[in-house]
Amino acid sequence: MPIYEFRCRKCKAVNEFLVRGAGLEAGTACPDCGGERLEKVMSAAAIATRGGASQAPSSAKKSCTRHSCTGCGSRCH
């Protein structure tokens, strides 16, 4: 079952959901605000490397968290 990213039309938060069958289950709500109007967004594809790790293409949006940087896979501060 694939995991897709959806943006809430109410608060604009993007979250990942496990999708079974044709789409989101009825009643699926945004975990941030509870809004039920979610739209599927395009996300960067992961690329497998020899070491088994994956990394996003260089054109992917990079965002830092306190644990790691997405897009480059390196550890943050």
Buried (B, 14 or more C-beta within 10 A) or exposed (E): EEEBBBBBEBEEBBBEBEBEEEEBEEEBBBEEEEBBEBEEEEBBEEEEEEEEEEBBEEEBEEEEEEEEBBBBEEEEE
